[in-house]
Amino acid sequence: MTAMRAISQDAFGGPEVLHPVRVPRPEPLPTEVLVRVVSAGVNPVDAKTRAGAGMAGVLGEPPFVLGWDVSGVVEELGFGVHTLDVGDEVYGMPWFPRQAGAYAEYVTAPSRQFASKPRSLDHDEAAAVPLAVLTAWQVLVDTAGVRPRQRVLVHAASGGVGHFAVQIAKHLGAYVIGTAREAKHDWLRELGADEVVDYTAVRFEDVVGDVDLVVDLVGDGHDATSTRSLDVLRPGGLLVAVPSGVSPDLVGRAAERGLRATGFLVEPDGAALTRVGELIDGGHLTVEVEEVFPLERAAEAHERLGEGRTRGKLVLRVAS
C-alpha cells in the first residue's frame, strides 16, 4: 500500500502534539474522488479538536489527522462519479464533522462535496475558503435569509468566517456592522462594512442597535458576547451563535423578549461552493490569507492561530 505524508497527533494537547507521520494513502470508494492536496486551510475548530474539544467527540481518541479545508487536484475517480474528472482542480470541505484528514497529501470524499476551484485563486487562497465561507453562507443565506436593507452585526468580523460574512451580507444588500480592533477597521470598510466598532474601546451594545441578525463568532465564553447581543436586536431579530451554540437559558431569555437565538454547525455543500466560486471569480468576494506554512510546520500555524489576531486565514502548503 502506498504511503503518504501527513500531520497526526497521539494525544490531546497544545500545538506541540502535532507531528509528521507517514500513513497509508486512501483509496476512493464508489462515488468518491481521490484528491491530491496542494493546500489545506487551518481553522479554529482544528485547534479546538486538537486540544480535545471541537469535533473531538466525533473523531474519538487520537491518533487522527486534522483538517477539513482542501484545495487540490483530482487524481482518481471512484465508480459512479459524473461531475468531476482526473486533473480537475477542486476545493471543498469534505466529511465535516467527521474526519477528512486534510493535513495530508491525499484525501478521499464524495465527489459532490467538492466544487471546481475558482479560476482567479491559487490553491493557497482556495484552501482558505471552504469552511469559513460555507459557515458564513449557510448562516446568512440558508438560516437567516438576509434581505436587502436589513441590519447585520458580525462579531469577530476580521477573522476567517467574519471577513466572508461581511462581504456576503453586503452582497445581499444588508447594512453591515462589524466588531474588530481599530487597526482592522479600514480593511473591513474596504470589504463592505458600513460601520465598524472597536470592541476594546466601547461596549458594542452601547453604540449598536435595531439589528435584524447577529452573526456571533465569539460566543458567551468570552465576555458574555451572545447574551449581550440580545440587547442590540430589534423585535423578531435573530442571534446565530456559531462557536459554542446557545444554552436553553439563552434561548428562553430571547423568547421572553420576542427574539430568536440558535446555534449552528456548518455542513459540506459543493453546490454552494460552486456559487461562491462564481462570486469570487466575478470580483464580489475576496479571500484574505495572512500566512502560508509548510505542512511540517502545522504546529507553528496552530500557535499563530491561538494568538487570536489572525486577519483572514492561515494555510498549510502540502504539495512540495
Secondary structure, DSSP 8 states (H G I E B T S, - for coil): --EEEEEEESSS-SGGG-EEEEEE-----TTEEEEEEEEEEE-HHHHHHHTT-TTHHHH-SS-EE---EEEEEEEEE-TT--S--TT-EEEE-TTTTS----SBSEEEEEGGGEEE--TTS-HHHHHTSHHHHHHHHIIIIIIS---TT-EEEETTTTSHHHHHHHHHHHHTT-EEEEE--GGGHHHHHHHT-SEEE-TTTS-HHHH---EEEEEESS-TTTTTHHHHHGGGEEEEEEEEE-SS---HHHHHHHHHTT-EEEE------HHHHHHHHHHHHTTS----EEEEEEGGGHHHHHHHHHTS--SSEEEEE---
